[in-house]
Amino acid sequence: MKVCTDACLFAAIAAVYKPYVQNGRPLANCLDIGTGTGLLPLMFAQKNTDVKIDTVEIDAAAAAQASENIAASPWAANIQVFNEDIINFRPGITYDCIISNPPFFEGDLKSADKAKNDAKHDTSLDLSQLLKTVESLLKPGGFFAVLLPYQRVVHFTEEARKMGLYLVKQILVKQTFKHKFFRGILFFTRKDVKPEFETMIIKDPDHNYTAEFAAALKDYYLFL
């Protein structure tokens, strides 16, 4: 499965987001839902070397690939991969943060490849189930970060509020100045506060990465 630019941006931003952890204490653990290749937990671990990360992936081949990638990294001891359905996941603990780049192309044209469908469409996990899982596994002072298509941002935010999860930060992402927004990076907590709203543009008119994007990814992209 491809490593997408928006997923890298999401992981980089989520990895340094910490202001809403209970009592200002450091993050101790994190849950990644639907890890795919293991990109999110690896990028998160690079910035949070003391955090224990559990990552759950329903597809056996993807879980095996994630395990292989993680084993080859300097942070292998901090990340544990679970090849199971997050709906049935019972870790026996709650988490300081939960991150997810969920399947989100519901209703779009699907391929004949079931694994790709499960990765790109919510055939195995819909967003309502995702919210229920987060609500049950997030610590009272923790945060939840999610990457979504722009057209789902408002609806997801409304549904999250019904579950007692409140938007605290929203970053809308577009490819260039001329493009429309296509992704939303959202942060939620159990505390209802006035949210922050930002935008991020990936490339400038000369098709170079913007200064904002480069600053976020400079510790991950070799050529920045």
VENCOR-V873675 format. One line per field, one symbol per residue. phi: phi as a letter, one per 30 degrees, with the letter a starting at -180 (. if undefined). Layout:
phi: ???
This chain:
phi: .dccdddddedddddccbdcdehidddcbbcccididjedddddddcbdccdccbcbdddddddddddddddcdcedcbccccadedcdbdibcbdbbbacddbceiddccddddddddcbddcacdddeddddedcddecdbbcbcbdedcddddddddedciccdcabbccbdbdddddbbbcbbbbdcdbddcbbbbcdbdecicddddddddcddbddcc
